[in-house]
Amino acid sequence: MVNLPYIKLRRKVELHAHLNGSLSTESIKELGKKLYGANTTAMESICKRLVDVDSLDHCFSKFPLMHELTSTKRGLQLATELVIRDFAKDNVIYLELRTTPKRNAAMSKMDYMVCVLETIIESMKTEKILVRLLPSIDRAADVAEAMDTVNLVLELLPKYDNIITGIDFSGNPKVGKFEYFMPALTKARQHHLKLAIHCGEIDNPSEIDQMIQFGMDRCGHGTFLSETQLQELGSKKIPIECCLTSNVKCRTVNGYEDHHFKHIFNSKVAPVILCTDDCGVFDTTLSKEFALAQQIYNLTNDDLDYLLMMGLENAFLENRDRIYLLKEISPPNYGI
Ligand SMILES: [Zn+2]
């Protein structure tokens, strides 16, 4: 039985959420209305493009709409506010957002990042949520862009080191070679930024080996990790960020029953965390993902509490903030 109320009421930790993909359909419409007002043609065009995702390629084809809506400072600011508000509504008390710095006619990459960072700071004053940012390196973009992003982040760190806690490596896994991006990721690591790497989203064993050898602080998806690769991550206590609905809708797994979460959770071969990935694109919430996991894999409420704690344990956080969140998240019988 889906136990949505229990998990909905629990304070939660979301560690794998892309800013643009996390805009729900309702929030996209709300954003459209705020941006275009009474312009019904613009709104009709937005609604027409809001279709269900049913493959990995389709998922990546849905992002241009969000990128268009966030191509101005006002659009980006409103979108960031709406995403944070929606997570807070779902009782997410700690959120790590990811986004690729973008440049366009209206904004430089620096403008883009400052807009997101300042909106995060403002939103934390009104919503009961702690937010951190992982700027993303897009593997589908030019390698020079990656180094550019890392340099930009290093420039921003003196002012925003309490908000930027790591770097995300993501983008279409069918495009780009991991090894080309290693110098940029190495530079980030040398400056004590944590690394969340999308790894094993598609079946590419040699790249997965390369990524594991290079090292990471968290593994995104890990769908096609072999048992040996899983054990290697487990021996280093590197958690796998599992995103159930994302993988099912992108068809990188055959269905919820076949999702690798089940094996990792039951065998405890490596730490595992439940995340949404792109809750807007995949029409889900973190509460729904927990409820689905409970229903499909027969998890108890204690199992859900354990997963919440795994999220907190593996958050890219200062210990002071982790202790604060531990008190907020702990179930009543946890003895805190
Ligand atoms: Zn992702």
Residues whose N, C-alpha, C, O or C-beta is under 5 A from the ligand:
A	BS01	ZN	D277
